[in-house]
Amino acid sequence: MAPVAPVLPVEPVEPVAPVEPVEPVAPVRPVAPVAPVEPVEPVAPVRPVAPVAPVEPVEP
């Protein structure tokens, strides 16, 4: 087997800069209230149907 090359020393890593604080997000504007729905005109009542004349009993 070939001799293993010596490992180079690891260079020190630069410290990571701290993360800047994020600007607070502007609050969302409240949505304008929806206009109320116009009341629907009431439907005219259906005329009552005339009662059906009773069926005469059939003679047996």
Residue, then its C-alpha position, 0 to 999 in steps of 0.5 A: m500500500a502507498p504511504v498516506a500523505p500527512v493531513l494538512p492542519v485545518e485553518p481556523v474558520e472565520p467567525v460567522a457575522p451575527v445575523e442582522p435583526v429582521e425589520p418588523v413587518a408592517p401590520v396588515r391594514p384592516v379590510a373594509p367591512v363588506a356592505p350589507v346585502e340588500p334585503v330581498e323583496p319578499v316573494a308573493p305568497v302562493r295562492p291556495v289551491a281550491p280543495v279537490a271535491p271528495v271522490e264519491p265512493v264507488e258502489p261495490 
